[in-house]
Amino acid sequence: MNTETTIRDLINKVISDILNPFIVLLFGVAIVIFVWGIIQYVIGSKGDTEALHKARGVILWGIIGMFIMVSAWGIIYMLCDFFEFTDCGS
C-alpha cells in the first residue's frame, strides 16, 4: 500500500471532491434564481411595470450566475488538461 500522496493527487482530490460539487451547487442556485425570476415575471407581475422590471433583473442575474458557473467549470477543465491532471472530470 502506497501512503505517499503527491501534490498532483491532492489537487485531483480537491477538484473532484470539493470544487466540482461546489460548482454544481452554485449552478443549481443560479437555476433556481432564474426560474424564480420567470415565475415573478409570468405570475407575480400582473401588468405592473415595476414588478416586470424587477423580475427581468432577477432573470438576468440568474443567467449571469449560470454563465459564471459554466465558465468556472470550463476554466477548471482547461487547467486540468494543461497540467495533465487525471481526475478533474470525475
N, C-alpha and C positions, 0 to 999 in steps of 0.2 A: 504494500500500500504506500503510495507516494503522498506524503503530507506536505511537500513543498508547494507553496502557492506562488505563482508568478504574478507580476503586475498585470499581464495580459488576462490571466484567469480572473483576477479581481475586477478589472474593468468589464469583462464579459458578464460577470455575475451582477455587477451594479446596473449595467444596461438592461440585462434581461429580467432582473428581479425587482428593480426599483424604477428606472426611467420609463420603460415600456408600459408597465401598468399605470404609472402616474400620467403619462400622455393619454392613454386610453380613458382614464377617469376624467381628465380635463376636457377631452374631446366630447365625452358624454355630457358633461356640464354645458358645453357650448351648444350641443344639440338641444338640450332641454331649454336653454335660454332662447334659442332660435324658435323652437316650437311654441314657447310661451309668448313670444312676440307675435307669431302668426295668430295664436288664439286671441290675443288682445286686439289685433288688427281686425279680425273677422267678426268675433263675437262681442268683444267688450266696447268697441268704439261707437257703434250705433249712429254713425254720421258725425260725431263730434270731431272737428278737425284737430283739436289739441290732442285728443286721445289717439287719433290716427298718426299724428306726427311722433308722439311718444312711442307708439308701437313700432313704427318704422325704425326708430333709433334702437330699440331692443333687438329687432330682427338684424339690423346692421351689425350690432355688437356680437350677436351670435355667429354671424358669417365670418366676422373678423377673428373670433376665437377659434372657429373651425379651421380657418386658413392658417393661423399661427400654429395650431397643433399638428396639422399635416406638414407644415414647413419644418417644425422641430423634428418630427419623425424622419423626414427626408434628410435633414442635416445629420442626424444620428446615423442613418444608414450609409450616407456618403462617407462620414468619418470612419465608420466600421470597415467599409470597403477600402478606403485609403490606407488605414493602418492594419488591414488584413486580420481583423478580429473575426472569430468564427461563430460566436454565439449571439450576435446582436439581433438577429431576426426572430429568435425564439421567444 
